[in-house]
Amino acid sequence: MGLIIFIVCTILWHIGLYGMFKKAEISTWKAFIPFYNTWCMVEKMQLKRYWFVLQFIPIAGQFVTIWIIIKFVEHFGRFGVLHHAAAVFLPFLYFPYLGFSQQEKFAGRLVVDNYKKTGAREW
């Protein structure tokens, strides 16, 4: 039963990425290829390419991947703690919402560059 839940959640996660890639104007088929989809996110967000390579460091790489996903969600204008938590803990629900909701748009780098966290949030 657990394997079925895992497979369903993985499929929903990739379907959500498909919609997000479409809004971000990235070829949608790239959402279904593991690691290559994060490479495409890194390129679209104009991050340094070593962030992609850092994903392959055991244990620490998982946190780098989470950070890349959170940064990608921020490019949709989602900066709140709840949005970040949903991206990390419920991506199989949150990504399809971002990808297929009519209200959600890909905001791009300009929105991320203009966002300033409060001092409390930084800490």
Secondary structure as GFF3:
##gff-version 3
##sequence-region A 1 123
A	DSSP	alpha_helix	2	23	.	.	.	ID=ss1
A	DSSP	three_ten_helix	28	32	.	.	.	ID=ss2
A	DSSP	alpha_helix	36	45	.	.	.	ID=ss3
A	DSSP	alpha_helix	50	54	.	.	.	ID=ss4
A	DSSP	alpha_helix	60	74	.	.	.	ID=ss5
A	DSSP	alpha_helix	81	89	.	.	.	ID=ss6
A	DSSP	alpha_helix	91	100	.	.	.	ID=ss7
A	DSSP	alpha_helix	109	114	.	.	.	ID=ss8
A	DSSP	alpha_helix	119	122	.	.	.	ID=ss9
###
